[in-house]
Amino acid sequence: MGMDMHKLMKQAQKMQQQAQEVQRSLANQTVEGTAGGGAVRVVASGSQEIRSLHIDPEALSGGDAELLEDLILAAVNDALSRSRALAQEAMARVTGQLQMPPLG
């Protein structure tokens, strides 16, 4: 049984190292979220960090701040959702699972 425990610990250590590599890789990958037909674009990293925000000048011409706020929120949420999906897919490759349950 000692050998099995040692093997299990080695496998866990290897999986942890792979997970750390995935996290580093995700920090360098980006996804884009959009809203309003591309009027607002948000780029996020695979580690859920917002990298950039672009607002088409045409979106400002209407003067409707509430609409613009809604578009920004929608684009940010789209980008973060895509980022989480990217991370989930990458971690599934490490764990060998198709999907991981959401954390939190």
C-alpha positions as a LaTeX table, in Angstrom:
\begin{tabular}{lrrr}
\hline
Residue & $x$ (\AA) & $y$ (\AA) & $z$ (\AA) \\
\hline
Met1 & 0.00 & 0.00 & 0.00 \\
Gly2 & 2.96 & 2.35 & 0.62 \\
Met3 & 3.90 & 2.18 & $-3.04$ \\
Asp4 & 0.37 & 3.07 & $-4.13$ \\
Met5 & 0.37 & 6.09 & $-1.83$ \\
His6 & 3.75 & 7.17 & $-3.20$ \\
Lys7 & 2.45 & 6.80 & $-6.77$ \\
Leu8 & $-0.68$ & 8.76 & $-5.90$ \\
Met9 & 1.40 & 11.56 & $-4.36$ \\
Lys10 & 3.62 & 11.69 & $-7.47$ \\
Gln11 & 0.54 & 11.93 & $-9.70$ \\
Ala12 & $-0.92$ & 14.70 & $-7.53$ \\
Gln13 & 2.36 & 16.61 & $-7.66$ \\
Lys14 & 2.50 & 16.26 & $-11.45$ \\
Met15 & $-1.10$ & 17.46 & $-11.79$ \\
Gln16 & $-0.32$ & 20.46 & $-9.57$ \\
Gln17 & 2.67 & 21.38 & $-11.73$ \\
Gln18 & 0.56 & 21.06 & $-14.88$ \\
Ala19 & $-2.15$ & 23.24 & $-13.33$ \\
Gln20 & 0.43 & 25.92 & $-12.53$ \\
Glu21 & 1.69 & 25.79 & $-16.12$ \\
Val22 & $-1.87$ & 26.18 & $-17.37$ \\
Gln23 & $-2.39$ & 29.22 & $-15.12$ \\
Arg24 & 0.76 & 30.87 & $-16.51$ \\
Ser25 & $-0.35$ & 30.07 & $-20.05$ \\
Leu26 & $-3.86$ & 31.45 & $-19.44$ \\
Ala27 & $-2.40$ & 34.75 & $-18.23$ \\
Asn28 & $-0.89$ & 35.18 & $-21.72$ \\
Gln29 & $-3.97$ & 34.20 & $-23.71$ \\
Thr30 & $-6.76$ & 36.63 & $-24.52$ \\
Val31 & $-10.41$ & 36.50 & $-25.50$ \\
Glu32 & $-12.69$ & 39.26 & $-26.75$ \\
Gly33 & $-16.18$ & 40.11 & $-25.59$ \\
Thr34 & $-18.44$ & 42.41 & $-27.57$ \\
Ala35 & $-21.77$ & 44.17 & $-27.29$ \\
Gly36 & $-23.88$ & 46.40 & $-29.48$ \\
Gly37 & $-22.74$ & 44.73 & $-32.68$ \\
Gly38 & $-19.11$ & 45.44 & $-31.84$ \\
Ala39 & $-19.69$ & 49.01 & $-30.64$ \\
Val40 & $-18.01$ & 47.99 & $-27.39$ \\
Arg41 & $-15.15$ & 45.47 & $-27.32$ \\
Val42 & $-13.38$ & 44.17 & $-24.23$ \\
Val43 & $-10.25$ & 42.03 & $-24.23$ \\
Ala44 & $-9.63$ & 39.83 & $-21.18$ \\
Ser45 & $-6.85$ & 37.41 & $-20.35$ \\
Gly46 & $-7.46$ & 33.75 & $-19.64$ \\
Ser47 & $-6.90$ & 34.62 & $-15.99$ \\
Gln48 & $-9.93$ & 36.99 & $-16.00$ \\
Glu49 & $-7.95$ & 40.22 & $-16.16$ \\
Ile50 & $-9.43$ & 42.97 & $-18.34$ \\
Arg51 & $-6.68$ & 44.04 & $-20.74$ \\
Ser52 & $-8.41$ & 46.61 & $-22.91$ \\
Leu53 & $-11.68$ & 48.34 & $-23.67$ \\
His54 & $-12.62$ & 49.89 & $-27.00$ \\
Ile55 & $-15.69$ & 52.03 & $-27.56$ \\
Asp56 & $-16.60$ & 52.91 & $-31.12$ \\
Pro57 & $-16.98$ & 56.72 & $-31.35$ \\
Glu58 & $-20.39$ & 56.18 & $-32.96$ \\
Ala59 & $-21.58$ & 54.71 & $-29.64$ \\
Leu60 & $-20.87$ & 58.06 & $-27.99$ \\
Ser61 & $-22.78$ & 60.18 & $-30.48$ \\
Gly62 & $-26.22$ & 59.30 & $-29.11$ \\
Gly63 & $-25.50$ & 60.80 & $-25.72$ \\
Asp64 & $-27.30$ & 57.95 & $-23.93$ \\
Ala65 & $-24.96$ & 57.23 & $-21.01$ \\
Glu66 & $-27.19$ & 54.50 & $-19.59$ \\
Leu67 & $-27.15$ & 52.60 & $-22.89$ \\
Leu68 & $-23.37$ & 52.92 & $-23.12$ \\
Glu69 & $-23.01$ & 51.66 & $-19.54$ \\
Asp70 & $-25.19$ & 48.65 & $-20.39$ \\
Leu71 & $-23.10$ & 47.92 & $-23.48$ \\
Ile72 & $-19.88$ & 48.11 & $-21.48$ \\
Leu73 & $-21.23$ & 45.77 & $-18.81$ \\
Ala74 & $-22.46$ & 43.33 & $-21.44$ \\
Ala75 & $-19.09$ & 43.32 & $-23.23$ \\
Val76 & $-17.17$ & 42.86 & $-19.96$ \\
Asn77 & $-19.43$ & 40.01 & $-18.90$ \\
Asp78 & $-19.08$ & 38.41 & $-22.35$ \\
Ala79 & $-15.28$ & 38.64 & $-22.17$ \\
Leu80 & $-15.16$ & 37.23 & $-18.64$ \\
Ser81 & $-17.50$ & 34.40 & $-19.59$ \\
Arg82 & $-15.28$ & 33.51 & $-22.54$ \\
Ser83 & $-12.23$ & 33.74 & $-20.29$ \\
Arg84 & $-13.75$ & 31.35 & $-17.75$ \\
Ala85 & $-14.66$ & 28.91 & $-20.55$ \\
Leu86 & $-11.08$ & 29.06 & $-21.84$ \\
Ala87 & $-9.71$ & 28.37 & $-18.35$ \\
Gln88 & $-12.20$ & 25.56 & $-17.74$ \\
Glu89 & $-11.26$ & 23.90 & $-21.02$ \\
Ala90 & $-7.54$ & 24.18 & $-20.25$ \\
Met91 & $-7.94$ & 22.76 & $-16.74$ \\
Ala92 & $-10.12$ & 19.92 & $-18.04$ \\
Arg93 & $-7.15$ & 18.79 & $-20.13$ \\
Val94 & $-5.04$ & 18.63 & $-16.96$ \\
Thr95 & $-7.61$ & 16.83 & $-14.85$ \\
Gly96 & $-8.89$ & 14.60 & $-17.63$ \\
Gln97 & $-12.46$ & 15.72 & $-17.03$ \\
Leu98 & $-14.83$ & 17.15 & $-19.60$ \\
Gln99 & $-16.04$ & 19.89 & $-17.26$ \\
Met100 & $-15.08$ & 21.10 & $-13.83$ \\
Pro101 & $-17.77$ & 22.21 & $-11.38$ \\
Pro102 & $-17.84$ & 25.96 & $-10.86$ \\
Leu103 & $-15.83$ & 27.24 & $-7.92$ \\
Gly104 & $-17.53$ & 29.28 & $-5.27$ \\
\hline
\end{tabular}
